[in-house]
Amino acid sequence: MKKYDDENFNNEYEEYWLYGFSKKLTIEIPFEILSNKELSFNEKLVLGLDFSLKKKLGFNQMTNKKIGEFLNLHSNIVGNCRKNLVEKQYLIKEGRKYFLTDHYKTIQESEIDDANKVENKDWSC
């Protein structure tokens, strides 16, 4: 169990106010993101972090380096993932802030529609 004294409590409290969360953040990744075949594993992690922060702050303005430290990824990998997610329209970048779009929901719906078309197709000749 972590023992709090004035110094480590103030450091953790200060970090909460600077970044909007403490070091203990639970990342929720929705099923639509996890089952998306278009995204790489690292892109799913970064998008999951953005999804979790959307519920807290509405956006993510963490640097690539901070996200890399948090997810144990190199900052260049995080930068490439973010760039790809913006190109694929999962994120919108405004200055240093990244906003999550609802695009991840529409991908899942189109995959379900495609699966239903294959199921309903008559394969007899």
Phi and psi restraints in degrees (value plus and minus 20) as a CYANA .aco file:
   2 LYS   PHI     -98.6   -58.6
   2 LYS   PSI     109.3   149.3
   3 LYS   PHI    -113.4   -73.4
   3 LYS   PSI     105.1   145.1
   4 TYR   PHI    -114.9   -74.9
   4 TYR   PSI     109.6   149.6
   5 ASP   PHI    -139.4   -99.4
   5 ASP   PSI    -199.9  -159.9
   6 ASP   PHI     -78.9   -38.9
   6 ASP   PSI     -58.9   -18.9
   7 GLU   PHI     -90.1   -50.1
   7 GLU   PSI     -73.0   -33.0
   8 ASN   PHI     -93.1   -53.1
   8 ASN   PSI     -47.8    -7.8
   9 PHE   PHI     -86.4   -46.4
   9 PHE   PSI     -65.2   -25.2
  10 ASN   PHI     -85.0   -45.0
  10 ASN   PSI     -58.3   -18.3
  11 ASN   PHI     -83.0   -43.0
  11 ASN   PSI     -65.2   -25.2
  12 GLU   PHI     -88.9   -48.9
  12 GLU   PSI     -58.2   -18.2
  13 TYR   PHI     -86.3   -46.3
  13 TYR   PSI     -61.6   -21.6
  14 GLU   PHI     -83.3   -43.3
  14 GLU   PSI     -62.0   -22.0
  15 GLU   PHI     -83.5   -43.5
  15 GLU   PSI     -56.9   -16.9
  16 TYR   PHI     -80.1   -40.1
  16 TYR   PSI     -63.9   -23.9
  17 TRP   PHI     -94.0   -54.0
  17 TRP   PSI     -49.5    -9.5
  18 LEU   PHI     -93.7   -53.7
  18 LEU   PSI     -64.4   -24.4
  19 TYR   PHI    -128.5   -88.5
  19 TYR   PSI     -28.3    11.7
  20 GLY   PHI      67.9   107.9
  20 GLY   PSI     -18.0    22.0
  21 PHE   PHI    -177.9  -137.9
  21 PHE   PSI     140.5   180.5
  22 SER   PHI    -108.3   -68.3
  22 SER   PSI    -199.1  -159.1
  23 LYS   PHI     -86.0   -46.0
  23 LYS   PSI     -37.4     2.6
  24 LYS   PHI    -117.9   -77.9
  24 LYS   PSI      75.3   115.3
  25 LEU   PHI    -143.9  -103.9
  25 LEU   PSI     108.9   148.9
  26 THR   PHI    -108.8   -68.8
  26 THR   PSI     104.0   144.0
  27 ILE   PHI    -113.4   -73.4
  27 ILE   PSI      99.6   139.6
  28 GLU   PHI    -120.5   -80.5
  28 GLU   PSI     103.5   143.5
  29 ILE   PHI    -134.5   -94.5
  29 ILE   PSI      93.1   133.1
  30 PRO   PHI     -84.4   -44.4
  30 PRO   PSI     137.1   177.1
  31 PHE   PHI     -75.8   -35.8
  31 PHE   PSI     -58.0   -18.0
  32 GLU   PHI     -80.9   -40.9
  32 GLU   PSI     -54.9   -14.9
  33 ILE   PHI     -97.6   -57.6
  33 ILE   PSI     -65.8   -25.8
  34 LEU   PHI     -81.8   -41.8
  34 LEU   PSI     -56.7   -16.7
  35 SER   PHI    -108.7   -68.7
  35 SER   PSI     -20.7    19.3
  36 ASN   PHI     -92.4   -52.4
  36 ASN   PSI     100.7   140.7
  37 LYS   PHI    -101.3   -61.3
  37 LYS   PSI     -34.4     5.6
  38 GLU   PHI     -96.6   -56.6
  38 GLU   PSI     -41.5    -1.5
  39 LEU   PHI    -121.8   -81.8
  39 LEU   PSI     124.7   164.7
  40 SER   PHI     -97.9   -57.9
  40 SER   PSI     148.6   188.6
  41 PHE   PHI     -80.4   -40.4
  41 PHE   PSI     -64.6   -24.6
  42 ASN   PHI     -85.4   -45.4
  42 ASN   PSI     -58.2   -18.2
  43 GLU   PHI     -83.6   -43.6
  43 GLU   PSI     -56.9   -16.9
  44 LYS   PHI     -85.5   -45.5
  44 LYS   PSI     -58.9   -18.9
  45 LEU   PHI     -83.5   -43.5
  45 LEU   PSI     -68.5   -28.5
  46 VAL   PHI     -84.1   -44.1
  46 VAL   PSI     -62.7   -22.7
  47 LEU   PHI     -86.5   -46.5
  47 LEU   PSI     -55.8   -15.8
  48 GLY   PHI     -83.4   -43.4
  48 GLY   PSI     -59.6   -19.6
  49 LEU   PHI     -83.8   -43.8
  49 LEU   PSI     -64.2   -24.2
  50 ASP   PHI     -82.1   -42.1
  50 ASP   PSI     -59.1   -19.1
  51 PHE   PHI     -82.4   -42.4
  51 PHE   PSI     -64.3   -24.3
  52 SER   PHI     -86.1   -46.1
  52 SER   PSI     -59.3   -19.3
  53 LEU   PHI     -94.6   -54.6
  53 LEU   PSI     -44.6    -4.6
  54 LYS   PHI     -81.4   -41.4
  54 LYS   PSI     -57.7   -17.7
  55 LYS   PHI     -90.6   -50.6
  55 LYS   PSI     -47.7    -7.7
  56 LYS   PHI    -111.3   -71.3
  56 LYS   PSI     -70.4   -30.4
  57 LEU   PHI    -133.0   -93.0
  57 LEU   PSI     -45.3    -5.3
  58 GLY   PHI      76.2   116.2
  58 GLY   PSI     -31.1     8.9
  59 PHE   PHI    -180.5  -140.5
  59 PHE   PSI     155.5   195.5
  60 ASN   PHI    -151.0  -111.0
  60 ASN   PSI     104.5   144.5
  61 GLN   PHI    -144.6  -104.6
  61 GLN   PSI       3.1    43.1
  62 MET   PHI     -87.6   -47.6
  62 MET   PSI     126.5   166.5
  63 THR   PHI     -94.5   -54.5
  63 THR   PSI     141.6   181.6
  64 ASN   PHI     -79.4   -39.4
  64 ASN   PSI     -56.2   -16.2
  65 LYS   PHI     -84.7   -44.7
  65 LYS   PSI     -65.1   -25.1
  66 LYS   PHI     -84.7   -44.7
  66 LYS   PSI     -61.7   -21.7
  67 ILE   PHI     -84.7   -44.7
  67 ILE   PSI     -61.0   -21.0
  68 GLY   PHI     -80.0   -40.0
  68 GLY   PSI     -63.0   -23.0
  69 GLU   PHI     -85.1   -45.1
  69 GLU   PSI     -59.3   -19.3
  70 PHE   PHI     -88.4   -48.4
  70 PHE   PSI     -61.5   -21.5
  71 LEU   PHI    -118.8   -78.8
  71 LEU   PSI     -18.2    21.8
  72 ASN   PHI      40.7    80.7
  72 ASN   PSI      26.7    66.7
  73 LEU   PHI    -145.6  -105.6
  73 LEU   PSI     135.3   175.3
  74 HIS   PHI     -91.5   -51.5
  74 HIS   PSI     125.8   165.8
  75 SER   PHI     -81.3   -41.3
  75 SER   PSI     -51.0   -11.0
  76 ASN   PHI     -86.3   -46.3
  76 ASN   PSI     -57.8   -17.8
  77 ILE   PHI     -85.3   -45.3
  77 ILE   PSI     -63.1   -23.1
  78 VAL   PHI     -81.4   -41.4
  78 VAL   PSI     -63.7   -23.7
  79 GLY   PHI     -80.8   -40.8
  79 GLY   PSI     -62.8   -22.8
  80 ASN   PHI     -85.5   -45.5
  80 ASN   PSI     -60.2   -20.2
  81 CYS   PHI     -82.8   -42.8
  81 CYS   PSI     -65.9   -25.9
  82 ARG   PHI     -82.6   -42.6
  82 ARG   PSI     -62.4   -22.4
  83 LYS   PHI     -80.4   -40.4
  83 LYS   PSI     -65.4   -25.4
  84 ASN   PHI     -84.2   -44.2
  84 ASN   PSI     -59.4   -19.4
  85 LEU   PHI     -87.7   -47.7
  85 LEU   PSI     -52.8   -12.8
  86 VAL   PHI     -89.9   -49.9
  86 VAL   PSI     -63.6   -23.6
  87 GLU   PHI     -82.8   -42.8
  87 GLU   PSI     -56.8   -16.8
  88 LYS   PHI    -104.1   -64.1
  88 LYS   PSI     -17.4    22.6
  89 GLN   PHI      47.6    87.6
  89 GLN   PSI       9.2    49.2
  90 TYR   PHI    -106.6   -66.6
  90 TYR   PSI     -48.1    -8.1
  91 LEU   PHI    -146.6  -106.6
  91 LEU   PSI     132.6   172.6
  92 ILE   PHI    -139.1   -99.1
  92 ILE   PSI     110.7   150.7
  93 LYS   PHI    -124.6   -84.6
  93 LYS   PSI     104.8   144.8
  94 GLU   PHI    -147.6  -107.6
  94 GLU   PSI      82.3   122.3
  95 GLY   PHI      47.2    87.2
  95 GLY   PSI    -140.8  -100.8
  96 ARG   PHI    -118.7   -78.7
  96 ARG   PSI     -18.0    22.0
  97 LYS   PHI    -119.3   -79.3
  97 LYS   PSI     119.2   159.2
  98 TYR   PHI    -133.2   -93.2
  98 TYR   PSI     107.1   147.1
  99 PHE   PHI    -131.9   -91.9
  99 PHE   PSI     117.0   157.0
 100 LEU   PHI    -100.5   -60.5
 100 LEU   PSI     114.1   154.1
 101 THR   PHI    -116.2   -76.2
 101 THR   PSI     156.1   196.1
 102 ASP   PHI    -112.4   -72.4
 102 ASP   PSI      -6.9    33.1
 103 HIS   PHI     -81.0   -41.0
 103 HIS   PSI     -52.4   -12.4
 104 TYR   PHI     -82.9   -42.9
 104 TYR   PSI     -47.2    -7.2
 105 LYS   PHI     -93.4   -53.4
 105 LYS   PSI     -58.7   -18.7
 106 THR   PHI     -91.4   -51.4
 106 THR   PSI     -51.0   -11.0
 107 ILE   PHI     -83.0   -43.0
 107 ILE   PSI     -65.7   -25.7
 108 GLN   PHI     -81.6   -41.6
 108 GLN   PSI     -61.6   -21.6
 109 GLU   PHI     -83.4   -43.4
 109 GLU   PSI     -60.3   -20.3
 110 SER   PHI     -89.6   -49.6
 110 SER   PSI     -54.6   -14.6
 111 GLU   PHI     -86.4   -46.4
 111 GLU   PSI     -58.1   -18.1
 112 ILE   PHI     -86.2   -46.2
 112 ILE   PSI     -62.4   -22.4
 113 ASP   PHI     -81.5   -41.5
 113 ASP   PSI     -62.3   -22.3
 114 ASP   PHI     -83.1   -43.1
 114 ASP   PSI     -60.8   -20.8
 115 ALA   PHI     -85.3   -45.3
 115 ALA   PSI     -59.0   -19.0
 116 ASN   PHI     -86.4   -46.4
 116 ASN   PSI     -56.7   -16.7
 117 LYS   PHI     -83.2   -43.2
 117 LYS   PSI     -61.1   -21.1
 118 VAL   PHI     -88.3   -48.3
 118 VAL   PSI     -60.4   -20.4
 119 GLU   PHI     -83.3   -43.3
 119 GLU   PSI     -60.0   -20.0
 120 ASN   PHI    -105.1   -65.1
 120 ASN   PSI     -25.3    14.7
 121 LYS   PHI     -92.8   -52.8
 121 LYS   PSI     117.0   157.0
 122 ASP   PHI    -104.7   -64.7
 122 ASP   PSI      94.5   134.5
 123 TRP   PHI    -112.6   -72.6
 123 TRP   PSI     -21.4    18.6
 124 SER   PHI     -98.4   -58.4
 124 SER   PSI     126.0   166.0
